[in-house]
Amino acid sequence: MKVTEIEIHAGDIDRSYKTIGEISAKVQAATAFSKTPTLEDINLKLQEQAAKMGANAVIRVEYGRGMSLTSYKVLRAKGVAVVLESDEIKCPYCAELVKREAIKCKHCGSDLTQTRS
């Protein structure tokens, strides 16, 4: 998985996930004449940290602007690194991928409600 494919969500999500841990990042302008950090800059930092932890998403992200001792253009973010469960599963009869909520396999027609516990 590429770092840029790691999902960023400002709030919580509807899918099942396993929490890995909290992460935070800070991006600041190098000089007074440098460009102001953007959400894309800080999201990339969050994605890099999440990738190091083995996560495929960051949820509950909160952003804040401020100053530091070396720069007045600072963007901070914090969130929770998680591993999202796939919304697809393999059919136990034909091994084709179907939606987790499916009650019938679209490939072989098998009833999937009997295989759930």
Biopython code that builds the backbone (N, CA, C, O; Angstrom):
import numpy as np
from Bio.PDB.StructureBuilder import StructureBuilder

atoms = [
    (1, "MET", "N", (0.835, -1.171, 0.000)),
    (1, "MET", "CA", (0.000, 0.000, 0.000)),
    (1, "MET", "C", (0.888, 1.246, 0.000)),
    (1, "MET", "O", (1.841, 1.341, 0.774)),
    (2, "LYS", "N", (0.569, 2.182, -0.864)),
    (2, "LYS", "CA", (1.294, 3.443, -0.918)),
    (2, "LYS", "C", (0.880, 4.319, 0.259)),
    (2, "LYS", "O", (-0.252, 4.245, 0.737)),
    (3, "VAL", "N", (1.809, 5.145, 0.714)),
    (3, "VAL", "CA", (1.529, 6.045, 1.831)),
    (3, "VAL", "C", (0.325, 6.932, 1.521)),
    (3, "VAL", "O", (-0.508, 7.180, 2.392)),
    (4, "THR", "N", (0.235, 7.408, 0.281)),
    (4, "THR", "CA", (-0.855, 8.315, -0.085)),
    (4, "THR", "C", (-2.212, 7.623, -0.165)),
    (4, "THR", "O", (-3.234, 8.300, -0.285)),
    (5, "GLU", "N", (-2.249, 6.293, -0.102)),
    (5, "GLU", "CA", (-3.514, 5.549, -0.125)),
    (5, "GLU", "C", (-4.115, 5.374, 1.269)),
    (5, "GLU", "O", (-5.240, 4.893, 1.400)),
    (6, "ILE", "N", (-3.383, 5.757, 2.299)),
    (6, "ILE", "CA", (-3.899, 5.658, 3.664)),
    (6, "ILE", "C", (-4.999, 6.700, 3.823)),
    (6, "ILE", "O", (-4.793, 7.883, 3.552)),
    (7, "GLU", "N", (-6.170, 6.246, 4.267)),
    (7, "GLU", "CA", (-7.340, 7.118, 4.369)),
    (7, "GLU", "C", (-7.231, 8.049, 5.576)),
    (7, "GLU", "O", (-6.734, 7.660, 6.633)),
    (8, "ILE", "N", (-7.702, 9.279, 5.403)),
    (8, "ILE", "CA", (-7.763, 10.270, 6.477)),
    (8, "ILE", "C", (-9.230, 10.631, 6.685)),
    (8, "ILE", "O", (-9.913, 11.017, 5.737)),
    (9, "HIS", "N", (-9.723, 10.508, 7.931)),
    (9, "HIS", "CA", (-11.116, 10.818, 8.249)),
    (9, "HIS", "C", (-11.153, 11.786, 9.432)),
    (9, "HIS", "O", (-10.539, 11.532, 10.468)),
    (10, "ALA", "N", (-11.872, 12.890, 9.272)),
    (10, "ALA", "CA", (-11.977, 13.882, 10.339)),
    (10, "ALA", "C", (-12.793, 13.347, 11.518)),
    (10, "ALA", "O", (-12.508, 13.688, 12.666)),
    (11, "GLY", "N", (-13.782, 12.529, 11.256)),
    (11, "GLY", "CA", (-14.615, 11.983, 12.324)),
    (11, "GLY", "C", (-14.419, 10.485, 12.457)),
    (11, "GLY", "O", (-13.403, 9.937, 12.031)),
    (12, "ASP", "N", (-15.403, 9.833, 13.052)),
    (12, "ASP", "CA", (-15.384, 8.385, 13.172)),
    (12, "ASP", "C", (-15.915, 7.784, 11.876)),
    (12, "ASP", "O", (-16.370, 8.516, 10.997)),
    (13, "ILE", "N", (-15.863, 6.466, 11.747)),
    (13, "ILE", "CA", (-16.295, 5.797, 10.523)),
    (13, "ILE", "C", (-17.272, 4.678, 10.844)),
    (13, "ILE", "O", (-17.368, 4.241, 11.990)),
    (14, "ASP", "N", (-18.004, 4.211, 9.822)),
    (14, "ASP", "CA", (-19.017, 3.173, 9.993)),
    (14, "ASP", "C", (-18.435, 1.757, 9.928)),
    (14, "ASP", "O", (-19.064, 0.809, 10.400)),
    (15, "ARG", "N", (-17.253, 1.609, 9.353)),
    (15, "ARG", "CA", (-16.659, 0.282, 9.173)),
    (15, "ARG", "C", (-15.973, -0.205, 10.443)),
    (15, "ARG", "O", (-15.603, 0.591, 11.306)),
    (16, "SER", "N", (-15.810, -1.511, 10.546)),
    (16, "SER", "CA", (-15.088, -2.088, 11.676)),
    (16, "SER", "C", (-13.605, -1.795, 11.534)),
    (16, "SER", "O", (-13.074, -1.756, 10.424)),
    (17, "TYR", "N", (-12.934, -1.589, 12.673)),
    (17, "TYR", "CA", (-11.507, -1.313, 12.644)),
    (17, "TYR", "C", (-10.848, -1.751, 13.939)),
    (17, "TYR", "O", (-11.506, -1.962, 14.958)),
    (18, "LYS", "N", (-9.517, -1.882, 13.870)),
    (18, "LYS", "CA", (-8.716, -2.209, 15.042)),
    (18, "LYS", "C", (-7.822, -1.009, 15.326)),
    (18, "LYS", "O", (-7.077, -0.573, 14.449)),
    (19, "THR", "N", (-7.886, -0.477, 16.526)),
    (19, "THR", "CA", (-7.090, 0.689, 16.899)),
    (19, "THR", "C", (-5.639, 0.284, 17.121)),
    (19, "THR", "O", (-5.350, -0.697, 17.806)),
    (20, "ILE", "N", (-4.729, 1.058, 16.529)),
    (20, "ILE", "CA", (-3.303, 0.808, 16.721)),
    (20, "ILE", "C", (-2.728, 1.791, 17.734)),
    (20, "ILE", "O", (-1.991, 1.392, 18.636)),
    (21, "GLY", "N", (-3.060, 3.072, 17.591)),
    (21, "GLY", "CA", (-2.572, 4.057, 18.552)),
    (21, "GLY", "C", (-2.770, 5.479, 18.067)),
    (21, "GLY", "O", (-3.105, 5.717, 16.906)),
    (22, "GLU", "N", (-2.558, 6.412, 18.969)),
    (22, "GLU", "CA", (-2.699, 7.824, 18.617)),
    (22, "GLU", "C", (-1.423, 8.315, 17.944)),
    (22, "GLU", "O", (-0.318, 7.888, 18.278)),
    (23, "ILE", "N", (-1.604, 9.224, 16.986)),
    (23, "ILE", "CA", (-0.462, 9.834, 16.313)),
    (23, "ILE", "C", (-0.668, 11.336, 16.244)),
    (23, "ILE", "O", (-1.795, 11.825, 16.317)),
    (24, "SER", "N", (0.428, 12.057, 16.104)),
    (24, "SER", "CA", (0.345, 13.503, 15.923)),
    (24, "SER", "C", (1.477, 13.932, 14.989)),
    (24, "SER", "O", (2.489, 13.246, 14.850)),
    (25, "ALA", "N", (1.274, 15.073, 14.361)),
    (25, "ALA", "CA", (2.267, 15.587, 13.419)),
    (25, "ALA", "C", (2.260, 17.101, 13.466)),
    (25, "ALA", "O", (1.280, 17.725, 13.873)),
    (26, "LYS", "N", (3.385, 17.683, 13.038)),
    (26, "LYS", "CA", (3.519, 19.136, 13.000)),
    (26, "LYS", "C", (4.281, 19.503, 11.736)),
    (26, "LYS", "O", (5.298, 18.890, 11.412)),
    (27, "VAL", "N", (3.787, 20.500, 11.032)),
    (27, "VAL", "CA", (4.455, 21.045, 9.850)),
    (27, "VAL", "C", (4.579, 22.541, 10.061)),
    (27, "VAL", "O", (3.621, 23.205, 10.458)),
    (28, "GLN", "N", (5.768, 23.068, 9.792)),
    (28, "GLN", "CA", (5.953, 24.506, 9.970)),
    (28, "GLN", "C", (6.741, 25.088, 8.818)),
    (28, "GLN", "O", (7.499, 24.387, 8.149)),
    (29, "ALA", "N", (6.557, 26.359, 8.597)),
    (29, "ALA", "CA", (7.295, 27.075, 7.559)),
    (29, "ALA", "C", (8.744, 27.226, 8.010)),
    (29, "ALA", "O", (9.008, 27.506, 9.179)),
    (30, "ALA", "N", (9.675, 27.042, 7.090)),
    (30, "ALA", "CA", (11.092, 27.125, 7.428)),
    (30, "ALA", "C", (11.519, 28.555, 7.741)),
    (30, "ALA", "O", (12.327, 28.788, 8.640)),
    (31, "THR", "N", (10.976, 29.502, 6.998)),
    (31, "THR", "CA", (11.310, 30.916, 7.217)),
    (31, "THR", "C", (10.028, 31.739, 7.143)),
    (31, "THR", "O", (8.957, 31.219, 6.829)),
    (32, "ALA", "N", (10.154, 33.019, 7.434)),
    (32, "ALA", "CA", (8.991, 33.911, 7.360)),
    (32, "ALA", "C", (8.480, 34.046, 5.927)),
    (32, "ALA", "O", (7.323, 34.404, 5.708)),
    (33, "PHE", "N", (9.343, 33.759, 4.957)),
    (33, "PHE", "CA", (8.953, 33.891, 3.555)),
    (33, "PHE", "C", (8.504, 32.573, 2.930)),
    (33, "PHE", "O", (8.104, 32.546, 1.766)),
    (34, "SER", "N", (8.565, 31.491, 3.684)),
    (34, "SER", "CA", (8.123, 30.175, 3.189)),
    (34, "SER", "C", (6.605, 30.135, 3.122)),
    (34, "SER", "O", (5.915, 30.911, 3.783)),
    (35, "LYS", "N", (6.101, 29.214, 2.309)),
    (35, "LYS", "CA", (4.646, 29.088, 2.184)),
    (35, "LYS", "C", (4.041, 28.551, 3.472)),
    (35, "LYS", "O", (4.688, 27.821, 4.223)),
    (36, "THR", "N", (2.812, 28.918, 3.711)),
    (36, "THR", "CA", (2.082, 28.436, 4.870)),
    (36, "THR", "C", (1.748, 26.961, 4.671)),
    (36, "THR", "O", (1.282, 26.579, 3.598)),
    (37, "PRO", "N", (1.979, 26.121, 5.692)),
    (37, "PRO", "CA", (1.665, 24.698, 5.561)),
    (37, "PRO", "C", (0.181, 24.474, 5.243)),
    (37, "PRO", "O", (-0.678, 25.206, 5.734)),
    (38, "THR", "N", (-0.114, 23.468, 4.427)),
    (38, "THR", "CA", (-1.488, 23.158, 4.015)),
    (38, "THR", "C", (-1.960, 21.858, 4.647)),
    (38, "THR", "O", (-1.180, 21.117, 5.246)),
    (39, "LEU", "N", (-3.257, 21.597, 4.500)),
    (39, "LEU", "CA", (-3.806, 20.330, 4.988)),
    (39, "LEU", "C", (-3.160, 19.145, 4.287)),
    (39, "LEU", "O", (-2.960, 18.094, 4.895)),
    (40, "GLU", "N", (-2.833, 19.310, 3.010)),
    (40, "GLU", "CA", (-2.171, 18.226, 2.280)),
    (40, "GLU", "C", (-0.813, 17.909, 2.899)),
    (40, "GLU", "O", (-0.433, 16.742, 2.998)),
    (41, "ASP", "N", (-0.079, 18.941, 3.315)),
    (41, "ASP", "CA", (1.229, 18.748, 3.948)),
    (41, "ASP", "C", (1.093, 17.958, 5.248)),
    (41, "ASP", "O", (1.821, 16.990, 5.467)),
    (42, "ILE", "N", (0.175, 18.363, 6.098)),
    (42, "ILE", "CA", (0.026, 17.702, 7.396)),
    (42, "ILE", "C", (-0.567, 16.308, 7.239)),
    (42, "ILE", "O", (-0.196, 15.396, 7.977)),
    (43, "ASN", "N", (-1.489, 16.128, 6.283)),
    (43, "ASN", "CA", (-2.057, 14.801, 6.056)),
    (43, "ASN", "C", (-0.983, 13.824, 5.589)),
    (43, "ASN", "O", (-1.008, 12.655, 5.974)),
    (44, "LEU", "N", (-0.045, 14.280, 4.769)),
    (44, "LEU", "CA", (1.047, 13.416, 4.325)),
    (44, "LEU", "C", (1.891, 12.972, 5.510)),
    (44, "LEU", "O", (2.303, 11.814, 5.579)),
    (45, "LYS", "N", (2.153, 13.882, 6.445)),
    (45, "LYS", "CA", (2.903, 13.522, 7.660)),
    (45, "LYS", "C", (2.142, 12.469, 8.476)),
    (45, "LYS", "O", (2.735, 11.513, 8.976)),
    (46, "LEU", "N", (0.824, 12.655, 8.606)),
    (46, "LEU", "CA", (0.015, 11.666, 9.329)),
    (46, "LEU", "C", (0.052, 10.324, 8.611)),
    (46, "LEU", "O", (0.185, 9.284, 9.257)),
    (47, "GLN", "N", (-0.063, 10.330, 7.293)),
    (47, "GLN", "CA", (-0.031, 9.096, 6.512)),
    (47, "GLN", "C", (1.311, 8.375, 6.663)),
    (47, "GLN", "O", (1.348, 7.149, 6.765)),
    (48, "GLU", "N", (2.408, 9.129, 6.678)),
    (48, "GLU", "CA", (3.729, 8.526, 6.855)),
    (48, "GLU", "C", (3.842, 7.848, 8.214)),
    (48, "GLU", "O", (4.372, 6.741, 8.312)),
    (49, "GLN", "N", (3.350, 8.503, 9.262)),
    (49, "GLN", "CA", (3.401, 7.914, 10.599)),
    (49, "GLN", "C", (2.510, 6.676, 10.686)),
    (49, "GLN", "O", (2.894, 5.668, 11.280)),
    (50, "ALA", "N", (1.327, 6.758, 10.096)),
    (50, "ALA", "CA", (0.408, 5.616, 10.116)),
    (50, "ALA", "C", (1.020, 4.422, 9.383)),
    (50, "ALA", "O", (0.874, 3.281, 9.822)),
    (51, "ALA", "N", (1.699, 4.681, 8.273)),
    (51, "ALA", "CA", (2.335, 3.603, 7.507)),
    (51, "ALA", "C", (3.410, 2.910, 8.337)),
    (51, "ALA", "O", (3.548, 1.689, 8.268)),
    (52, "LYS", "N", (4.168, 3.665, 9.116)),
    (52, "LYS", "CA", (5.209, 3.076, 9.967)),
    (52, "LYS", "C", (4.608, 2.160, 11.026)),
    (52, "LYS", "O", (5.251, 1.207, 11.466)),
    (53, "MET", "N", (3.381, 2.447, 11.431)),
    (53, "MET", "CA", (2.707, 1.645, 12.452)),
    (53, "MET", "C", (1.929, 0.472, 11.854)),
    (53, "MET", "O", (1.432, -0.381, 12.589)),
    (54, "GLY", "N", (1.821, 0.425, 10.523)),
    (54, "GLY", "CA", (1.073, -0.648, 9.874)),
    (54, "GLY", "C", (-0.409, -0.353, 9.731)),
    (54, "GLY", "O", (-1.198, -1.267, 9.489)),
    (55, "ALA", "N", (-0.801, 0.900, 9.874)),
    (55, "ALA", "CA", (-2.213, 1.285, 9.768)),
    (55, "ALA", "C", (-2.575, 1.556, 8.307)),
    (55, "ALA", "O", (-1.707, 1.838, 7.480)),
    (56, "ASN", "N", (-3.871, 1.465, 8.006)),
    (56, "ASN", "CA", (-4.321, 1.808, 6.654)),
    (56, "ASN", "C", (-5.303, 2.985, 6.677)),
    (56, "ASN", "O", (-5.896, 3.322, 5.652)),
    (57, "ALA", "N", (-5.473, 3.614, 7.859)),
    (57, "ALA", "CA", (-6.343, 4.781, 7.965)),
    (57, "ALA", "C", (-6.021, 5.555, 9.244)),
    (57, "ALA", "O", (-5.459, 5.018, 10.199)),
    (58, "VAL", "N", (-6.394, 6.821, 9.227)),
    (58, "VAL", "CA", (-6.305, 7.663, 10.418)),
    (58, "VAL", "C", (-7.692, 8.273, 10.605)),
    (58, "VAL", "O", (-8.234, 8.898, 9.693)),
    (59, "ILE", "N", (-8.257, 8.086, 11.795)),
    (59, "ILE", "CA", (-9.601, 8.598, 12.069)),
    (59, "ILE", "C", (-9.541, 9.639, 13.179)),
    (59, "ILE", "O", (-8.530, 9.786, 13.866)),
    (60, "ARG", "N", (-10.660, 10.364, 13.339)),
    (60, "ARG", "CA", (-10.796, 11.390, 14.372)),
    (60, "ARG", "C", (-9.657, 12.412, 14.328)),
    (60, "ARG", "O", (-9.101, 12.782, 15.362)),
    (61, "VAL", "N", (-9.320, 12.858, 13.123)),
    (61, "VAL", "CA", (-8.226, 13.820, 12.954)),
    (61, "VAL", "C", (-8.698, 15.212, 13.347)),
    (61, "VAL", "O", (-9.769, 15.657, 12.935)),
    (62, "GLU", "N", (-7.890, 15.890, 14.143)),
    (62, "GLU", "CA", (-8.155, 17.265, 14.560)),
    (62, "GLU", "C", (-6.964, 18.116, 14.135)),
    (62, "GLU", "O", (-5.811, 17.719, 14.298)),
    (63, "TYR", "N", (-7.262, 19.292, 13.589)),
    (63, "TYR", "CA", (-6.225, 20.196, 13.091)),
    (63, "TYR", "C", (-6.177, 21.453, 13.937)),
    (63, "TYR", "O", (-7.180, 21.864, 14.521)),
    (64, "GLY", "N", (-4.997, 22.060, 13.997)),
    (64, "GLY", "CA", (-4.849, 23.326, 14.705)),
    (64, "GLY", "C", (-3.696, 24.130, 14.139)),
    (64, "GLY", "O", (-2.646, 23.580, 13.808)),
    (65, "ARG", "N", (-3.893, 25.422, 14.031)),
    (65, "ARG", "CA", (-2.826, 26.325, 13.572)),
    (65, "ARG", "C", (-2.274, 27.054, 14.779)),
    (65, "ARG", "O", (-2.961, 27.247, 15.782)),
    (66, "GLY", "N", (-1.024, 27.453, 14.664)),
    (66, "GLY", "CA", (-0.425, 28.177, 15.771)),
    (66, "GLY", "C", (0.970, 28.640, 15.455)),
    (66, "GLY", "O", (1.339, 28.817, 14.293)),
    (67, "MET", "N", (1.756, 28.837, 16.522)),
    (67, "MET", "CA", (3.125, 29.319, 16.389)),
    (67, "MET", "C", (4.044, 28.399, 17.180)),
    (67, "MET", "O", (3.616, 27.683, 18.086)),
    (68, "SER", "N", (5.312, 28.440, 16.811)),
    (68, "SER", "CA", (6.340, 27.748, 17.593)),
    (68, "SER", "C", (7.460, 28.736, 17.856)),
    (68, "SER", "O", (7.370, 29.892, 17.442)),
    (69, "LEU", "N", (8.504, 28.311, 18.528)),
    (69, "LEU", "CA", (9.624, 29.209, 18.814)),
    (69, "LEU", "C", (10.344, 29.643, 17.542)),
    (69, "LEU", "O", (10.928, 30.725, 17.492)),
    (70, "THR", "N", (10.300, 28.794, 16.514)),
    (70, "THR", "CA", (11.050, 29.083, 15.286)),
    (70, "THR", "C", (10.185, 29.561, 14.131)),
    (70, "THR", "O", (10.717, 30.042, 13.130)),
    (71, "SER", "N", (8.870, 29.444, 14.241)),
    (71, "SER", "CA", (8.008, 29.822, 13.122)),
    (71, "SER", "C", (6.631, 30.231, 13.617)),
    (71, "SER", "O", (6.116, 29.670, 14.585)),
    (72, "TYR", "N", (6.043, 31.204, 12.950)),
    (72, "TYR", "CA", (4.675, 31.581, 13.296)),
    (72, "TYR", "C", (3.663, 30.891, 12.385)),
    (72, "TYR", "O", (2.457, 31.075, 12.549)),
    (73, "LYS", "N", (4.142, 30.102, 11.431)),
    (73, "LYS", "CA", (3.259, 29.358, 10.525)),
    (73, "LYS", "C", (3.380, 27.863, 10.848)),
    (73, "LYS", "O", (4.195, 27.156, 10.254)),
    (74, "VAL", "N", (2.577, 27.402, 11.777)),
    (74, "VAL", "CA", (2.627, 26.008, 12.199)),
    (74, "VAL", "C", (1.241, 25.395, 12.055)),
    (74, "VAL", "O", (0.234, 26.018, 12.389)),
    (75, "LEU", "N", (1.206, 24.159, 11.550)),
    (75, "LEU", "CA", (-0.034, 23.400, 11.449)),
    (75, "LEU", "C", (0.187, 22.078, 12.172)),
    (75, "LEU", "O", (1.113, 21.330, 11.861)),
    (76, "ARG", "N", (-0.679, 21.806, 13.139)),
    (76, "ARG", "CA", (-0.589, 20.558, 13.911)),
    (76, "ARG", "C", (-1.820, 19.708, 13.632)),
    (76, "ARG", "O", (-2.894, 20.219, 13.314)),
    (77, "ALA", "N", (-1.637, 18.394, 13.761)),
    (77, "ALA", "CA", (-2.767, 17.464, 13.615)),
    (77, "ALA", "C", (-2.544, 16.278, 14.532)),
    (77, "ALA", "O", (-1.411, 15.866, 14.779)),
    (78, "LYS", "N", (-3.645, 15.738, 15.030)),
    (78, "LYS", "CA", (-3.577, 14.505, 15.814)),
    (78, "LYS", "C", (-4.763, 13.640, 15.429)),
    (78, "LYS", "O", (-5.812, 14.141, 15.025)),
    (79, "GLY", "N", (-4.582, 12.347, 15.560)),
    (79, "GLY", "CA", (-5.634, 11.409, 15.204)),
    (79, "GLY", "C", (-5.323, 10.032, 15.750)),
    (79, "GLY", "O", (-4.385, 9.853, 16.527)),
    (80, "VAL", "N", (-6.119, 9.063, 15.336)),
    (80, "VAL", "CA", (-5.966, 7.684, 15.789)),
    (80, "VAL", "C", (-5.672, 6.808, 14.574)),
    (80, "VAL", "O", (-6.457, 6.757, 13.627)),
    (81, "ALA", "N", (-4.531, 6.119, 14.613)),
    (81, "ALA", "CA", (-4.159, 5.197, 13.542)),
    (81, "ALA", "C", (-4.917, 3.883, 13.732)),
    (81, "ALA", "O", (-4.932, 3.321, 14.827)),
    (82, "VAL", "N", (-5.546, 3.398, 12.658)),
    (82, "VAL", "CA", (-6.349, 2.178, 12.736)),
    (82, "VAL", "C", (-6.104, 1.298, 11.509)),
    (82, "VAL", "O", (-5.601, 1.752, 10.482)),
    (83, "VAL", "N", (-6.477, 0.029, 11.652)),
    (83, "VAL", "CA", (-6.510, -0.891, 10.517)),
    (83, "VAL", "C", (-7.981, -1.151, 10.219)),
    (83, "VAL", "O", (-8.692, -1.753, 11.024)),
    (84, "LEU", "N", (-8.429, -0.689, 9.049)),
    (84, "LEU", "CA", (-9.819, -0.881, 8.646)),
    (84, "LEU", "C", (-10.044, -2.295, 8.149)),
    (84, "LEU", "O", (-9.210, -2.863, 7.444)),
    (85, "GLU", "N", (-11.172, -2.849, 8.523)),
    (85, "GLU", "CA", (-11.581, -4.152, 8.012)),
    (85, "GLU", "C", (-12.127, -3.956, 6.603)),
    (85, "GLU", "O", (-12.789, -2.956, 6.326)),
    (86, "SER", "N", (-11.860, -4.880, 5.736)),
    (86, "SER", "CA", (-12.359, -4.779, 4.369)),
    (86, "SER", "C", (-13.885, -4.858, 4.364)),
    (86, "SER", "O", (-14.476, -5.541, 5.201)),
    (87, "ASP", "N", (-14.519, -4.161, 3.423)),
    (87, "ASP", "CA", (-15.976, -4.248, 3.319)),
    (87, "ASP", "C", (-16.379, -5.416, 2.425)),
    (87, "ASP", "O", (-17.560, -5.594, 2.129)),
    (88, "GLU", "N", (-15.397, -6.213, 1.995)),
    (88, "GLU", "CA", (-15.678, -7.405, 1.197)),
    (88, "GLU", "C", (-15.084, -8.632, 1.875)),
    (88, "GLU", "O", (-14.048, -8.553, 2.536)),
    (89, "ILE", "N", (-15.755, -9.764, 1.702)),
    (89, "ILE", "CA", (-15.274, -11.048, 2.210)),
    (89, "ILE", "C", (-15.322, -12.062, 1.083)),
    (89, "ILE", "O", (-15.969, -11.839, 0.060)),
    (90, "LYS", "N", (-14.635, -13.174, 1.276)),
    (90, "LYS", "CA", (-14.694, -14.244, 0.284)),
    (90, "LYS", "C", (-15.904, -15.115, 0.561)),
    (90, "LYS", "O", (-16.190, -15.460, 1.708)),
    (91, "CYS", "N", (-16.611, -15.466, -0.502)),
    (91, "CYS", "CA", (-17.726, -16.403, -0.380)),
    (91, "CYS", "C", (-17.142, -17.748, 0.045)),
    (91, "CYS", "O", (-16.178, -18.211, -0.563)),
    (92, "PRO", "N", (-17.706, -18.390, 1.079)),
    (92, "PRO", "CA", (-17.167, -19.675, 1.536)),
    (92, "PRO", "C", (-17.403, -20.820, 0.535)),
    (92, "PRO", "O", (-16.822, -21.897, 0.679)),
    (93, "TYR", "N", (-18.242, -20.591, -0.462)),
    (93, "TYR", "CA", (-18.563, -21.646, -1.431)),
    (93, "TYR", "C", (-17.758, -21.527, -2.721)),
    (93, "TYR", "O", (-17.305, -22.537, -3.262)),
    (94, "CYS", "N", (-17.574, -20.292, -3.226)),
    (94, "CYS", "CA", (-16.880, -20.128, -4.509)),
    (94, "CYS", "C", (-15.608, -19.287, -4.407)),
    (94, "CYS", "O", (-14.873, -19.161, -5.386)),
    (95, "ALA", "N", (-15.345, -18.715, -3.241)),
    (95, "ALA", "CA", (-14.144, -17.922, -2.953)),
    (95, "ALA", "C", (-14.078, -16.591, -3.708)),
    (95, "ALA", "O", (-13.017, -15.968, -3.751)),
    (96, "GLU", "N", (-15.178, -16.146, -4.298)),
    (96, "GLU", "CA", (-15.216, -14.835, -4.948)),
    (96, "GLU", "C", (-15.524, -13.772, -3.893)),
    (96, "GLU", "O", (-16.159, -14.065, -2.879)),
    (97, "LEU", "N", (-15.077, -12.546, -4.130)),
    (97, "LEU", "CA", (-15.327, -11.457, -3.193)),
    (97, "LEU", "C", (-16.760, -10.948, -3.313)),
    (97, "LEU", "O", (-17.261, -10.694, -4.409)),
    (98, "VAL", "N", (-17.403, -10.806, -2.159)),
    (98, "VAL", "CA", (-18.761, -10.255, -2.079)),
    (98, "VAL", "C", (-18.785, -9.249, -0.927)),
    (98, "VAL", "O", (-17.926, -9.289, -0.046)),
    (99, "LYS", "N", (-19.755, -8.363, -0.935)),
    (99, "LYS", "CA", (-19.890, -7.380, 0.139)),
    (99, "LYS", "C", (-20.174, -8.098, 1.458)),
    (99, "LYS", "O", (-20.875, -9.110, 1.487)),
    (100, "ARG", "N", (-19.624, -7.568, 2.541)),
    (100, "ARG", "CA", (-19.797, -8.157, 3.873)),
    (100, "ARG", "C", (-21.272, -8.256, 4.257)),
    (100, "ARG", "O", (-21.665, -9.195, 4.950)),
    (101, "GLU", "N", (-22.100, -7.294, 3.815)),
    (101, "GLU", "CA", (-23.516, -7.279, 4.156)),
    (101, "GLU", "C", (-24.368, -8.173, 3.257)),
    (101, "GLU", "O", (-25.569, -8.314, 3.487)),
    (102, "ALA", "N", (-23.761, -8.776, 2.241)),
    (102, "ALA", "CA", (-24.529, -9.584, 1.281)),
    (102, "ALA", "C", (-25.189, -10.779, 1.970)),
    (102, "ALA", "O", (-24.619, -11.393, 2.872)),
    (103, "ILE", "N", (-26.403, -11.088, 1.519)),
    (103, "ILE", "CA", (-27.093, -12.269, 2.044)),
    (103, "ILE", "C", (-27.074, -13.409, 1.023)),
    (103, "ILE", "O", (-27.378, -14.557, 1.347)),
    (104, "LYS", "N", (-26.711, -13.066, -0.215)),
    (104, "LYS", "CA", (-26.629, -14.062, -1.277)),
    (104, "LYS", "C", (-25.427, -13.729, -2.147)),
    (104, "LYS", "O", (-25.216, -12.567, -2.494)),
    (105, "CYS", "N", (-24.628, -14.747, -2.505)),
    (105, "CYS", "CA", (-23.451, -14.527, -3.344)),
    (105, "CYS", "C", (-23.891, -14.189, -4.767)),
    (105, "CYS", "O", (-24.695, -14.901, -5.369)),
    (106, "LYS", "N", (-23.347, -13.087, -5.293)),
    (106, "LYS", "CA", (-23.713, -12.682, -6.650)),
    (106, "LYS", "C", (-23.039, -13.552, -7.701)),
    (106, "LYS", "O", (-23.403, -13.484, -8.875)),
    (107, "HIS", "N", (-22.074, -14.362, -7.313)),
    (107, "HIS", "CA", (-21.352, -15.200, -8.268)),
    (107, "HIS", "C", (-21.931, -16.616, -8.372)),
    (107, "HIS", "O", (-22.156, -17.125, -9.470)),
    (108, "CYS", "N", (-22.169, -17.242, -7.214)),
    (108, "CYS", "CA", (-22.644, -18.635, -7.251)),
    (108, "CYS", "C", (-24.075, -18.786, -6.750)),
    (108, "CYS", "O", (-24.662, -19.861, -6.869)),
    (109, "GLY", "N", (-24.646, -17.709, -6.185)),
    (109, "GLY", "CA", (-26.029, -17.755, -5.727)),
    (109, "GLY", "C", (-26.233, -18.390, -4.361)),
    (109, "GLY", "O", (-27.376, -18.574, -3.941)),
    (110, "SER", "N", (-25.153, -18.734, -3.649)),
    (110, "SER", "CA", (-25.266, -19.391, -2.347)),
    (110, "SER", "C", (-25.823, -18.437, -1.288)),
    (110, "SER", "O", (-25.588, -17.229, -1.325)),
    (111, "ASP", "N", (-26.570, -19.020, -0.338)),
    (111, "ASP", "CA", (-27.122, -18.260, 0.775)),
    (111, "ASP", "C", (-26.004, -18.016, 1.796)),
    (111, "ASP", "O", (-25.457, -18.971, 2.348)),
    (112, "LEU", "N", (-25.665, -16.766, 2.048)),
    (112, "LEU", "CA", (-24.572, -16.432, 2.951)),
    (112, "LEU", "C", (-25.021, -16.211, 4.387)),
    (112, "LEU", "O", (-24.182, -16.070, 5.277)),
    (113, "THR", "N", (-26.330, -16.177, 4.631)),
    (113, "THR", "CA", (-26.811, -15.943, 6.000)),
    (113, "THR", "C", (-26.532, -17.145, 6.899)),
    (113, "THR", "O", (-26.386, -16.984, 8.110)),
    (114, "GLN", "N", (-26.457, -18.334, 6.331)),
    (114, "GLN", "CA", (-26.219, -19.537, 7.135)),
    (114, "GLN", "C", (-24.770, -19.664, 7.586)),
    (114, "GLN", "O", (-24.481, -20.394, 8.535)),
    (115, "THR", "N", (-23.857, -18.966, 6.921)),
    (115, "THR", "CA", (-22.438, -19.077, 7.253)),
    (115, "THR", "C", (-21.982, -18.073, 8.307)),
    (115, "THR", "O", (-20.857, -18.156, 8.800)),
    (116, "ARG", "N", (-22.843, -17.135, 8.648)),
    (116, "ARG", "CA", (-22.484, -16.126, 9.668)),
    (116, "ARG", "C", (-22.841, -16.615, 11.043)),
    (116, "ARG", "O", (-23.822, -17.328, 11.253)),
    (117, "SER", "N", (-22.000, -16.201, 11.979)),
    (117, "SER", "CA", (-22.287, -16.609, 13.375)),
    (117, "SER", "C", (-22.615, -15.424, 14.228)),
    (117, "SER", "O", (-22.881, -15.577, 15.420)),
]
sb = StructureBuilder()
sb.init_structure("model")
sb.init_model(0)
sb.init_chain("A")
sb.init_seg("    ")
for serial, (resi, resn, name, xyz) in enumerate(atoms, 1):
    if name == "N":
        sb.init_residue(resn, " ", resi, " ")
    sb.init_atom(name, np.array(xyz, "f"), 0.0, 1.0, " ", f" {name:<3s}", serial, name[0])
structure = sb.get_structure()
